[in-house]
Amino acid sequence: MRAKRIKTVSHAVRDINAAIAWYSDLLGMPKPQVTVNEGDGVKMATFRVGDGYIQLMEPINNKGGIQKFLDERGEGLHHITIQVDNTQEVREKLVKQGVRIVDSHAKEGDPMRSFWVHPLAGKGVLIEFSIRD
């Protein structure tokens, strides 16, 4: 397995508009559009930086994983996404090493697009491995 790139660095925030203003000023980039993902219970804004992304996430309710993260840890790095050629191969290797896998997103008949490594196994960081561009 060889990582192709760090695709996304995701930052959990309490106020997405304040975070957008800060990153926009810091990076010298225009403010991105805010989108809502009802299924995950978050508002998101994404800055393209080189061939990767900085993604900001604010919870839209008190039920989702981002709200739980903020309650337990405060604002900060939520996860990184590493793009690889073959998620199945990487997952099998990690499982053989005893690494705790949190979730896999695969539909019947489709190749596994992504999976997550638990933060305790990821040295304190939730890590997503993905084949998506």
C-alpha positions as CSV (number, residue, x, y, z in Angstrom):
1,M,0.0,0.0,0.0
2,R,1.2,3.4,-0.8
3,A,-0.7,6.6,0.0
4,K,-1.5,8.8,-3.0
5,R,-2.1,11.9,-1.0
6,I,-3.6,13.5,2.0
7,K,-7.0,14.3,0.5
8,T,-8.8,16.1,3.3
9,V,-8.0,17.6,6.8
10,S,-11.3,18.0,8.6
11,H,-11.7,20.5,11.4
12,A,-14.7,20.4,13.8
13,V,-15.8,24.0,14.7
14,R,-18.6,25.5,16.8
15,D,-19.1,28.5,14.5
16,I,-18.5,27.8,10.8
17,N,-18.9,31.4,9.7
18,A,-16.1,32.6,12.1
19,A,-13.9,29.6,11.0
20,I,-14.5,30.5,7.3
21,A,-13.5,34.1,7.9
22,W,-10.4,33.0,9.8
23,Y,-9.2,30.4,7.2
24,S,-10.2,32.8,4.3
25,D,-8.0,35.5,5.7
26,L,-5.2,33.1,6.6
27,L,-5.1,31.4,3.2
28,G,-5.9,34.5,1.2
29,M,-8.7,32.6,-0.5
30,P,-12.4,33.4,-1.2
31,K,-15.0,32.2,1.2
32,P,-16.5,28.8,0.2
33,Q,-20.1,28.1,0.1
34,V,-21.7,26.4,3.2
35,T,-23.6,23.2,2.5
36,V,-25.7,21.1,4.8
37,N,-25.5,17.3,5.1
38,E,-28.6,16.4,7.0
39,G,-27.6,12.7,7.1
40,D,-24.4,13.5,9.0
41,G,-26.0,16.4,10.9
42,V,-23.4,19.0,9.8
43,K,-22.8,22.2,8.0
44,M,-19.7,22.0,5.8
45,A,-17.4,24.4,4.0
46,T,-14.4,23.3,2.0
47,F,-11.3,25.1,0.9
48,R,-9.2,23.6,-1.9
49,V,-5.5,23.9,-1.0
50,G,-3.2,22.5,-3.7
51,D,-4.6,19.1,-4.6
52,G,-6.2,18.6,-1.1
53,Y,-8.9,20.2,1.0
54,I,-9.5,21.7,4.4
55,Q,-13.0,20.9,5.4
56,L,-14.8,22.8,8.2
57,M,-17.7,21.0,10.0
58,E,-20.2,22.5,12.4
59,P,-23.0,20.4,13.9
60,I,-26.6,21.3,13.0
61,N,-28.1,19.5,16.0
62,N,-27.0,17.9,19.3
63,K,-27.2,14.3,18.1
64,G,-24.4,13.8,15.6
65,G,-20.8,12.7,15.9
66,I,-19.4,16.2,15.4
67,Q,-21.4,17.6,18.3
68,K,-20.2,14.7,20.5
69,F,-16.6,15.4,19.3
70,L,-16.9,19.1,20.2
71,D,-18.5,18.2,23.6
72,E,-15.7,15.8,24.5
73,R,-12.6,17.4,22.9
74,G,-13.5,21.0,21.8
75,E,-12.7,22.4,18.4
76,G,-9.9,20.9,16.5
77,L,-8.7,18.2,14.1
78,H,-11.6,15.7,13.6
79,H,-10.1,13.5,10.9
80,I,-7.8,13.2,8.0
81,T,-8.6,11.4,4.7
82,I,-5.8,9.5,3.0
83,Q,-6.4,8.6,-0.7
84,V,-5.1,5.1,-1.6
85,D,-5.4,2.9,-4.7
86,N,-7.0,-0.1,-3.0
87,T,-9.0,0.3,0.2
88,Q,-9.7,-3.4,0.5
89,E,-6.0,-4.2,0.5
90,V,-5.3,-1.6,3.1
91,R,-8.2,-2.7,5.3
92,E,-7.1,-6.3,5.2
93,K,-3.6,-5.4,6.1
94,L,-4.7,-3.3,9.0
95,V,-7.2,-5.9,10.3
96,K,-4.4,-8.5,10.3
97,Q,-2.3,-6.1,12.4
98,G,-5.2,-5.9,14.9
99,V,-6.1,-2.3,14.0
100,R,-9.7,-1.4,15.0
101,I,-11.8,-0.4,12.0
102,V,-14.8,1.8,12.8
103,D,-16.9,1.8,9.7
104,S,-16.8,0.7,6.1
105,H,-18.9,2.2,3.3
106,A,-19.5,-0.4,0.7
107,K,-22.7,-1.4,-1.1
108,E,-23.4,-4.9,-2.3
109,G,-21.6,-5.4,-5.6
110,D,-19.6,-2.2,-5.3
111,P,-15.9,-1.9,-4.3
112,M,-15.2,-0.5,-0.9
113,R,-14.9,3.2,-1.4
114,S,-13.7,4.1,2.1
115,F,-13.3,2.9,5.7
116,W,-12.3,4.5,9.0
117,V,-9.6,3.6,11.6
118,H,-10.6,4.3,15.2
119,P,-8.7,7.2,16.8
120,L,-7.2,5.0,19.5
121,A,-5.6,2.9,16.7
122,G,-4.8,6.1,14.7
123,K,-2.6,7.6,17.4
124,G,-5.4,9.9,18.5
125,V,-6.7,10.8,15.1
126,L,-9.7,9.4,13.2
127,I,-8.3,8.3,9.8
128,E,-10.4,7.7,6.7
129,F,-8.9,5.7,3.8
130,S,-10.6,6.4,0.5
131,I,-10.2,5.6,-3.2
132,R,-12.3,8.6,-4.2
133,D,-10.7,11.6,-5.9
